[in-house]
Amino acid sequence: MKKIIGTVLCLLLLLLLCSGTWAEEIKLPADLKTVEDEAFMNDASVTAVILPDGLETIGKNAFANTGLTAVTIPSSVTAIGDGAFSGCSGLTMTGEPNSAAEAYARKYNIPFVSPAAESPLEDFLFAELTETTCQVMAYTGQDAAVVIPAKDGEGRSVVGIDGWSFCYNESLTAVTFPDSVTSIGEYAFTGCASLTAVTIPVGVTGIGEGAFSFCGSLTAIGVSAENAAFAAQDGILYDKSLKTLLCYPAGRTAGSFAISSDVTGVGPAAFAGCGNLTAVTIPSGVTSIGAFAFNFCENLASVTLPDSVTSIGANAFLDCHALTGVTIPVGVTTLEEAVFSYCTGLTGVTIPAGVTSLDGSAFFGCGALTQINVQAENASYASVDGIVYDKLLHTIVCYPGGKTASSFAIPSGVTSIGDSAFAANEYLKSVILPSGVTSIGDGAFSHGMLENVTIPETVTGIGESAFAFSNLSSVILPESVTSIGRSAFAFTYLTSITIPAMETAFGENVFEDCGGLVITCKRGSDAEAYAIENEIPYVYMTSESPLADFTFAALTETTCELMSYNGVGAEVVIPAEDGEGKSVTVIGDGAFYTCSLTGVFIPSSVVSIGEMAFYGCDALTDVTISDGVTSIGDSAFAGCSGLTDLTIPASVTDIGDDAFSGCDDLNILCEEGSAAHLYAVDNDIPFTLI
């Protein structure tokens, strides 16, 4: 009997529709239990409907292809038929959690929200924009469903959600915006892994790049039908004209997706984090693909770029690990920074004739890429053996990351190494730069396995991060190098670098995290000043003094003792060997007694410095004691009143009595807990820990 009553009511409603007396908002009878199959199907004039409490069933295709953009499903509804709201573009469904309505919305990718009160003001950080407006800067609460308040605690209207304000909030499942909001900042909700429901309100006119990217549970985005800037179709966010696809929800489980033929642009980060996608069809007519558009679509194995595409943004296909091949459209003129970076499945690629700008990091981290071929007609670039150069072969632009050779001699004629040219190659250990190269670009050899590099006398500048994160341990720079960029050798294994130029411009953090580094430089040079300022150990560049200036006495068949100095030079470099090949291991007692030395370099072959070895050398100001010396004898430097800063290595384990007596201005540089540290403390000598 109930079914007959319901059917009669629906027929009456349909008759009213046909007679043209039907109101825009339909209010169904209070005692209605069932909306029959196809009851309002294909009636575009149905734009709003009020379903009564007590309604139990909504039939198949009941509201299919109508003009509904919002519907509230009573909690009494226990069954909703297949396709009941299919074709209702931009529809948002409101209902109770864990209801039949929520289950239906999830099944058909319809944005679903549950009524809730505004979240507590204390859970938000606001920033004033004007006297009457503000924006949300951060959310500090723990609620799963967040309702952003329309006003802050001082009565200002909330008009904006700042960029990154909710990012990586893993507990957030739903967010409701007040109608006062007009802008949602870039990456505002990126990485909100549990977020399932989003509806863009009527007043929003700006949505930043990647605002809802990497939301792995988000299957649909809704938009108020009255919004003048944006629209949703099948839960996908577009601009109002449906010409630019702005966000494909990352929680969708479909493996493939064909972009509508009406679309002409794929927005920045539009598909970012869509890990389930394996294939995307981009229609002819699309002209632009935004930055980070397919970032971390890690299973995307197939994408066809139509010839209509003329621009591809930076990082557009970053971390598309499954992508094995790509054809760059003929209309593309620029390959931006990291556009195919870490596409670890790519094995080969062809640069079309029209490309006039190619960033060296375009294929950064493509470990399987062995060949990059440039079409012969290209007027800007050329390829030789799969390596990209400028057209005149003067600049090396990109050395494929998958080339497995352990060494490479850059061809003569090359005068510059481009930015990121060799970056992230995991095989290359040795590179020889030819004479004529004048510059090494930013990041040129970064993030690779490079152990050895030969730098010619013609190089004048080394770019930022040029060798950062490589395996370099020792480098000799030519005197021609006068500038070293920020972080040029940061995070390497560098222990020795020679910088011979007197004038050198240093960027910030050139040697960051280079533990054990010693700089070899000239006295009074910029390199010395940089070493002092950054507390990096350094030694001076000098050649060994003539052997004839010394007398030696054999200790064993392989070692000898330096007995005395007979020369006239004020700066002395003690030789590591005598004229017969014996290592100089001992500086004898009084060997330099009252000499007029100003500087002395003691090599690492020396184990002990004898008693009174440098006694009374009051002009001595610069002493370098190499790591290897283990003992300093009694009164070894007594009376050396010119000594100020002296580095004593941790290898020294024994320092004799009065070793530095009379050195009134001495400051010992030493490691904490070393013999030198303890000696300085015991003898009230100023010290600096290094």
C-alpha positions in Angstrom: 0.0 0.0 0.0 2.9 2.4 0.9 4.5 1.8 -2.5 1.2 2.6 -4.3 0.9 5.9 -2.3 4.5 6.8 -3.1 4.0 6.1 -6.8 0.8 8.2 -6.9 2.6 11.1 -5.2 5.5 11.0 -7.7 3.0 10.9 -10.6 1.3 14.0 -9.2 4.6 15.7 -8.9 5.6 14.9 -12.4 2.2 16.2 -13.7 2.9 19.5 -11.9 6.3 19.7 -13.6 4.8 19.1 -17.0 2.2 21.8 -16.4 5.0 24.4 -15.8 3.7 25.3 -12.3 6.6 23.5 -10.5 8.7 25.7 -8.2 12.5 25.7 -8.5 12.9 24.3 -5.0 11.0 21.0 -4.6 9.7 20.1 -1.2 8.5 16.5 -1.1 5.6 15.4 1.1 6.3 14.8 4.8 5.0 11.3 4.7 6.9 10.2 1.6 8.8 6.9 2.2 10.1 6.2 -1.3 11.3 8.3 -4.3 10.7 5.9 -7.2 13.2 4.9 -9.9 13.8 7.7 -12.5 11.2 9.9 -10.7 12.9 13.2 -11.7 15.5 11.9 -14.2 16.7 14.3 -17.0 14.7 17.3 -15.6 17.2 20.1 -15.6 14.8 22.5 -13.9 15.1 20.5 -10.6 17.9 22.5 -8.9 17.0 22.0 -5.3 15.0 19.4 -3.4 14.0 19.0 0.3 13.8 15.4 1.3 11.5 14.7 4.3 12.6 13.1 7.5 11.2 9.6 7.4 12.2 9.0 3.8 13.6 5.5 3.5 14.5 4.8 -0.1 15.7 6.7 -3.1 15.3 4.7 -6.3 17.7 4.1 -9.2 18.4 7.2 -11.4 15.8 9.1 -9.3 17.6 12.5 -9.7 19.9 11.6 -12.5 20.9 14.4 -14.9 19.0 17.0 -13.0 20.3 20.5 -11.9 20.9 19.5 -8.3 24.2 21.0 -6.9 23.4 20.2 -3.2 21.3 17.7 -1.4 20.7 16.8 2.2 19.9 13.1 2.8 17.9 12.4 6.0 19.3 9.9 8.4 16.2 7.8 7.8 17.3 6.9 4.3 18.7 3.3 4.3 18.9 2.6 0.6 20.0 4.7 -2.4 19.7 3.1 -5.8 22.5 3.0 -8.4 22.9 6.2 -10.4 20.3 8.0 -8.2 22.3 11.3 -8.6 24.4 10.5 -11.6 25.1 13.4 -14.0 24.5 16.0 -11.3 27.6 18.0 -12.0 29.1 19.8 -9.0 26.8 18.0 -6.5 27.7 18.1 -2.8 25.9 15.7 -0.5 25.2 16.4 3.2 24.3 13.6 5.6 25.2 11.8 8.8 28.5 10.0 9.2 28.5 6.3 8.4 25.1 6.6 6.8 23.8 5.2 3.5 24.3 8.7 2.1 28.0 8.7 3.0 28.4 5.2 1.5 26.8 6.3 -1.7 28.9 9.5 -1.9 32.1 7.5 -1.6 31.0 5.0 -4.2 30.3 7.7 -6.8 33.0 10.2 -5.8 30.5 12.8 -4.6 31.8 15.3 -2.1 30.2 14.5 1.3 30.0 16.7 4.4 28.4 16.2 7.8 26.8 19.2 9.7 29.1 20.4 12.4 29.6 23.4 14.7 32.5 25.8 14.1 35.7 24.5 15.5 37.1 26.3 18.6 38.8 29.6 17.8 41.8 28.6 20.0 42.6 25.9 17.6 43.5 28.4 14.9 46.3 30.9 14.4 45.0 34.0 12.6 46.8 36.9 10.9 45.3 40.3 10.3 44.9 41.4 6.7 42.9 44.6 7.2 41.0 46.1 10.1 38.0 43.9 9.2 39.6 40.8 7.6 42.1 38.1 8.5 43.4 34.7 7.3 44.1 31.4 8.9 47.8 30.8 9.3 47.8 27.4 11.0 45.5 24.9 12.7 46.7 23.5 16.0 43.7 21.3 17.0 43.3 17.6 16.8 39.8 17.3 15.4 39.2 15.1 12.4 36.3 17.2 11.0 37.2 20.9 11.1 34.8 23.7 10.5 36.7 26.9 9.9 35.1 29.8 11.7 33.7 32.8 9.8 35.3 35.3 12.2 38.4 35.4 14.4 38.2 36.3 18.1 38.3 40.0 17.3 35.4 40.0 14.9 37.4 40.1 11.7 36.0 38.1 8.8 38.1 35.0 7.8 38.7 35.6 4.1 41.8 33.5 3.5 43.5 30.2 4.2 47.3 30.7 4.1 49.6 28.5 2.1 50.8 25.3 3.9 48.5 26.1 6.9 47.0 22.6 7.2 49.7 20.7 5.4 50.5 17.1 6.4 47.7 17.0 9.1 47.2 13.3 9.1 44.1 13.4 11.4 42.1 15.7 9.3 39.2 13.9 7.5 36.9 16.8 6.5 37.1 20.6 6.3 34.2 23.0 5.9 34.9 26.6 4.8 32.8 29.6 5.7 31.3 31.6 2.8 33.5 34.5 3.8 36.6 32.7 2.5 37.9 34.1 -0.9 41.3 32.4 -1.2 43.0 29.1 -0.4 46.8 29.3 -0.5 49.3 27.1 -2.2 49.7 23.6 -0.7 47.3 24.6 2.1 46.1 21.0 2.6 48.8 19.1 0.8 49.6 15.7 2.4 46.5 15.6 4.5 46.4 11.8 4.0 43.0 11.2 5.7 41.1 14.1 4.1 38.0 12.8 2.4 35.6 15.7 1.9 36.1 19.2 0.5 33.6 21.7 -0.9 34.7 25.0 -2.3 32.3 27.8 -1.2 30.7 30.4 -3.3 33.1 33.3 -2.6 36.4 31.6 -3.3 38.2 33.3 -6.3 41.7 32.0 -5.8 43.1 28.5 -5.1 46.8 28.2 -4.9 49.0 25.6 -6.6 48.8 22.1 -5.0 46.2 23.2 -2.4 44.8 19.7 -2.2 47.7 17.6 -3.6 48.9 14.4 -2.0 45.6 13.9 -0.2 45.5 10.1 -0.5 42.0 9.6 0.7 40.4 12.5 -1.2 38.2 11.1 -3.9 36.1 14.1 -4.9 36.1 17.9 -4.6 32.8 19.9 -4.7 32.2 23.5 -5.7 29.2 25.7 -4.9 27.2 26.1 -8.1 27.1 29.8 -7.6 31.0 30.1 -7.5 32.1 32.3 -10.3 35.7 31.2 -10.6 35.6 27.4 -10.2 33.5 24.3 -11.0 33.6 20.6 -10.3 32.8 17.8 -12.7 32.7 14.2 -11.5 34.5 15.4 -8.3 37.4 16.9 -10.3 38.2 20.6 -9.8 38.3 22.9 -12.8 38.2 26.6 -13.5 34.7 27.9 -14.2 35.0 27.4 -17.9 36.1 23.8 -17.5 39.1 24.6 -19.7 41.8 24.1 -17.0 41.9 21.0 -14.9 43.1 22.2 -11.5 43.0 19.1 -9.2 42.4 15.4 -9.8 41.9 14.0 -6.3 44.8 11.7 -5.3 42.5 9.2 -3.5 40.9 8.0 -6.7 41.5 4.3 -7.3 41.1 4.2 -11.1 44.3 3.2 -13.0 43.6 5.3 -16.1 42.1 8.7 -16.8 41.2 10.4 -20.1 41.1 14.2 -19.7 38.1 15.8 -21.3 38.5 17.0 -24.9 37.3 20.5 -23.8 40.4 21.0 -21.5 43.2 23.2 -22.8 45.4 23.4 -19.8 46.6 21.1 -17.0 47.2 23.3 -13.9 50.2 23.2 -11.6 50.3 20.1 -9.3 46.9 19.0 -10.9 47.7 15.3 -10.6 50.5 15.5 -7.9 50.6 12.4 -5.7 48.1 10.4 -7.7 49.9 7.1 -7.1 47.1 4.9 -8.5 47.3 6.3 -12.0 49.1 4.2 -14.5 47.9 6.0 -17.7 46.7 9.4 -18.6 45.3 10.5 -21.9 45.9 14.2 -22.7 43.6 15.3 -25.6 44.7 17.3 -28.6 44.0 20.9 -27.7 45.8 21.0 -24.4 48.5 23.6 -24.8 50.1 23.8 -21.3 51.1 21.5 -18.5 51.8 23.2 -15.2 54.7 22.9 -12.8 54.6 19.7 -10.7 51.5 18.6 -12.7 52.3 14.9 -12.4 54.7 15.1 -9.5 55.1 11.7 -7.8 52.6 9.8 -10.0 55.0 7.0 -9.3 53.1 4.3 -11.2 52.4 6.5 -14.3 53.8 4.3 -17.1 52.0 5.9 -20.0 51.3 9.5 -21.0 51.0 10.8 -24.5 51.7 14.5 -24.9 49.9 15.9 -28.0 51.6 18.2 -30.5 49.3 21.0 -29.3 51.4 21.2 -26.0 53.8 24.1 -26.2 54.8 24.5 -22.5 55.7 22.0 -19.8 56.4 23.5 -16.4 59.3 22.8 -14.1 59.2 19.5 -12.2 56.1 18.5 -14.2 56.9 14.8 -14.2 59.2 14.7 -11.1 59.4 11.2 -9.5 57.3 9.5 -12.2 59.4 6.3 -11.6 57.4 4.0 -13.9 57.6 6.3 -17.0 59.8 4.5 -19.5 59.4 6.7 -22.5 58.1 10.1 -23.5 57.8 12.0 -26.7 58.4 15.7 -26.3 55.9 17.6 -28.5 57.4 19.5 -31.5 55.9 22.8 -30.2 57.8 22.8 -26.9 60.6 25.4 -26.9 61.8 25.1 -23.2 62.6 22.1 -21.0 62.4 23.6 -17.6 64.2 22.7 -14.4 63.8 19.1 -13.3 60.9 18.5 -15.7 61.6 14.8 -15.9 63.8 14.5 -12.8 63.9 11.1 -11.1 62.0 9.4 -13.9 64.1 6.4 -13.1 62.5 4.2 -15.8 63.5 6.5 -18.7 66.1 5.0 -21.0 66.2 7.4 -23.9 64.7 10.6 -25.1 64.8 12.9 -28.1 65.0 16.6 -28.0 62.9 18.1 -30.8 64.1 20.8 -33.2 62.2 23.6 -31.7 63.7 23.5 -28.2 65.8 26.6 -27.6 66.3 26.3 -23.8 67.2 23.1 -22.0 67.9 23.2 -18.2 70.7 20.8 -17.3 68.6 19.4 -14.5 65.8 18.4 -16.8 66.7 14.7 -16.5 68.4 14.9 -13.0 68.4 11.5 -11.3 67.3 9.5 -14.4 69.5 6.6 -13.5 68.5 4.4 -16.5 68.8 7.2 -19.1 71.8 6.4 -21.4 71.0 8.4 -24.5 69.7 11.9 -25.1 69.4 12.6 -28.8 68.9 16.0 -30.3 67.3 16.3 -33.7 69.8 17.5 -36.2 67.6 20.4 -37.2 67.8 21.9 -33.7 69.6 25.3 -34.0 70.5 25.5 -30.3 71.7 22.1 -29.2 73.5 19.0 -30.5 74.2 15.5 -29.2 77.4 13.5 -29.4 77.4 9.9 -28.1 74.1 10.7 -26.4 75.5 13.7 -24.5 73.9 17.1 -25.0 76.0 20.1 -25.9 75.2 23.6 -27.2 75.2 23.7 -31.0 78.8 24.8 -31.3 79.9 22.1 -28.8 81.4 24.7 -26.5 79.2 23.9 -23.5 78.4 20.5 -22.1 74.7 20.7 -21.1 73.6 17.3 -20.0 75.5 14.0 -19.4 72.9 11.2 -19.0 72.7 9.8 -15.5 72.6 6.2 -16.8 75.9 6.2 -18.6 78.0 3.6 -16.8 81.5 4.7 -17.7 83.6 5.4 -14.5 85.7 8.1 -16.2 85.2 10.7 -18.8 87.5 13.1 -20.6 85.6 16.2 -21.7 86.4 16.9 -25.3 88.7 19.7 -26.2 86.8 22.8 -27.5 84.5 22.7 -24.5 84.8 26.0 -22.6 82.1 25.7 -19.9 80.4 23.0 -17.9 76.7 23.8 -17.7 74.5 23.9 -14.5 73.8 20.3 -13.3 75.5 18.9 -16.4 76.9 15.8 -14.7 74.6 15.9 -11.6 73.4 12.6 -10.0 75.4 10.3 -12.2 76.0 7.2 -10.0 78.8 5.7 -12.1 81.2 8.5 -13.0 84.2 8.6 -10.6 86.8 10.6 -12.5 86.5 13.6 -14.9 89.2 15.4 -16.8 88.4 19.0 -17.9 90.4 20.2 -20.9 92.4 23.3 -21.1 90.1 26.1 -22.2 87.3 25.4 -19.8 86.7 28.7 -17.9 83.6 28.0 -15.8 82.0 25.1 -13.9 78.3 25.7 -13.4 76.0 25.5 -10.4 75.5 21.9 -9.3 77.6 20.7 -12.3 78.9 17.5 -10.5 76.6 17.4 -7.5 74.9 14.4 -6.0 77.2 11.9 -7.8 80.0 9.5 -7.1 82.8 11.7 -8.4 86.1 11.0 -6.6 88.7 12.8 -8.8 88.6 15.8 -11.0 91.3 17.6 -12.9 90.7 21.3 -13.2 92.8 23.2 -15.7 94.5 26.6 -15.3 91.9 28.3 -17.5 89.0 27.9 -15.0 88.1 31.1 -13.2 84.9 30.3 -11.4 83.2 27.4 -9.6 79.4 27.6 -9.3 77.2 27.1 -6.4 77.0 23.5 -5.1 79.2 22.5 -8.1 80.6 19.4 -6.3 78.2 19.2 -3.3 77.2 15.7 -2.2 80.0 14.0 -4.2 82.8 11.7 -3.1 85.6 14.1 -3.6 88.4 13.8 -1.0 91.2 16.0 -2.5 91.2 18.9 -4.9 93.9 21.2 -6.3 92.5 24.4 -7.8 94.6 26.4 -10.3 95.6 29.9 -9.4 93.1 31.2 -12.0 90.1 30.3 -9.8 89.0 33.6 -8.2 85.4 32.7 -7.2 83.9 29.7 -5.4 80.2 29.6 -5.1 77.9 28.9 -2.2 78.1 25.3 -0.9 80.5 24.4 -3.8 82.1 21.5 -1.9 79.5 21.0 0.8 78.8 17.5 2.1 81.7 15.9 0.4 84.6 13.8 1.9 87.0 16.6 1.2 90.1 16.5 3.5 92.5 18.5 1.4 92.1 21.5 -1.0 94.7 23.7 -2.4 93.7 27.3 -3.2 96.7 29.2 -4.6 95.0 32.5 -5.6 95.6 35.5 -3.4 92.2 37.0 -4.1 89.2 34.6 -4.1 85.5 35.4 -3.6 83.9 32.8 -1.4 80.2 32.1 -1.1 78.5 30.9 2.1 79.0 27.4 3.4 81.5 26.4 0.7 82.9 23.5 2.8 79.8 22.7 5.0 80.1 19.4 6.7 83.6 18.6 5.3 85.0 17.1 8.5 88.8 16.9 8.6 89.4 19.4 5.9 92.7 21.3 5.7 93.1 24.2 3.3 96.5 24.8 1.7 96.8 28.5 0.8 99.2 31.5 0.6 100.0 33.7 3.5 97.7 36.7 3.6 95.3 35.3 0.9 91.5 35.5 1.0 91.6 31.7 1.4 93.6 32.1 4.7 91.1 34.7 5.9 88.2 32.4 5.0 89.8 29.5 6.8 90.3 31.6 9.9 86.8 33.0 9.8 85.2 29.6 9.4 87.6 27.9 11.9 89.0 25.5 9.2 92.6 24.3 9.7 95.0 25.6 7.1 98.6 25.4 6.0 100.7 27.7 3.8 101.8 26.9 0.3 105.6 26.7 0.4 108.3 24.5 -1.1 110.8 22.6 0.9 113.9 24.6 1.9 117.2 23.4 0.2 118.7 20.3 1.8 122.1 22.0 1.9 120.7 24.3 4.6 120.4 21.4 7.0 122.6 18.8 8.7 121.2 15.4 9.4 122.3 12.4 11.4 121.1 8.8 10.7 119.0 7.1 13.3 118.2 3.9 11.5 118.5 2.7 7.9 115.3 4.6 7.1 115.2 7.5 9.5 117.3 10.5 10.5 117.5 13.4 12.9 117.7 17.1 11.8 120.7 18.4 13.8 120.9 22.0 12.7 119.8 24.7 10.3 122.5 26.6 8.4 120.5 28.7 6.0 119.5 32.3 5.9 115.8 32.0 5.0 113.4 33.5 7.4 110.6 31.0 6.4 111.7 27.3 6.6 109.9 24.2 5.3 111.6 21.3 7.0 112.1 18.5 4.4 110.4 15.2 5.0 113.6 13.3 3.8 117.3 13.9 3.8 119.3 13.6 0.7 119.6 9.8 1.1 116.0 9.0 1.3 115.8 8.7 5.0 112.6 10.1 6.7 113.2 13.1 9.0 111.5 11.9 12.2 113.3 13.9 14.8 114.2 17.6 15.2 117.2 17.5 17.4 117.8 19.3 20.6 118.7 23.0 19.9 118.5 22.5 16.2 117.2 26.0 15.6 118.5 27.6 18.8 118.1 31.4 18.7 117.6 31.4 14.9 116.0 34.5 13.3 113.2 32.4 11.8 109.7 34.0 11.2 108.0 30.9 10.0 108.5 27.1 10.1 106.6 24.2 8.6 107.1 20.8 10.4 106.1 17.9 8.1 104.1 14.9 9.1 107.2 12.6 9.0 108.4 14.3 12.2 107.6 12.4 15.4 109.4 14.4 18.0 110.6 18.0 18.5 113.7 18.0 20.8 114.5 20.1 23.8 115.2 23.8 23.2 114.7 23.1 19.4 113.5 26.6 18.7 114.6 28.2 22.0 115.0 32.0 21.7 113.5 32.4 18.2 111.8 35.6 19.2 110.9 36.5 15.6 109.0 33.3 15.1 105.3 34.0 14.5 104.0 31.2 12.3 104.5 27.6 13.2 102.7 24.6 11.6 103.0 21.3 13.4 101.6 18.6 11.2 99.5 15.7 12.4 102.0 13.0 13.3 104.2 14.8 15.9 103.8 13.0 19.2 106.1 14.9 21.6 107.4 18.4 22.2 110.5 18.6 24.3 111.4 20.7 27.4 111.7 24.4 26.5 111.2 23.6 22.8 109.7 27.0 22.0 110.8 28.9 25.2 111.5 32.5 24.5 109.5 32.6 21.2 107.8 35.8 22.3 106.3 36.4 18.8 104.1 33.3 18.9 100.4 34.1 19.2 98.2 31.4 17.7 99.6 27.8 17.6 97.7 24.8 16.5 98.9 21.6 18.3 97.3 18.5 16.8 95.8 15.7 18.8 98.6 13.4 17.8 100.8 15.2 20.4 100.6 13.2 23.6 103.6 14.6 25.5 104.7 18.2 26.1 107.8 18.9 28.1 108.4 21.3 31.0 108.6 25.0 30.1 107.9 24.1 26.4 106.4 27.6 25.9 108.0 29.6 28.7 108.2 33.3 27.8 105.5 33.0 25.1 103.4 35.6 26.8 100.9 36.2 24.0 100.5 32.6 23.0 97.0 31.1 22.4 97.0 27.3 21.9 94.4 25.9 19.4 93.7 22.3 20.3 91.0 19.6 20.6 89.1 19.2 23.8 90.7 16.6 26.0 93.9 16.5 24.1 97.4 16.7 25.7 97.7 20.3 24.4 94.3 21.1 26.1 95.4 19.7 29.4 98.8 21.3 29.2 97.3 24.7 28.5 95.0 24.4 31.5 97.8 23.2 33.8 100.1 26.0 32.8 97.5 28.8 32.6 98.0 29.3 28.9 95.0 30.7 26.9 93.5 28.2 24.5 90.8 27.8 21.9 89.1 24.4 21.3 88.8 23.4 17.7 
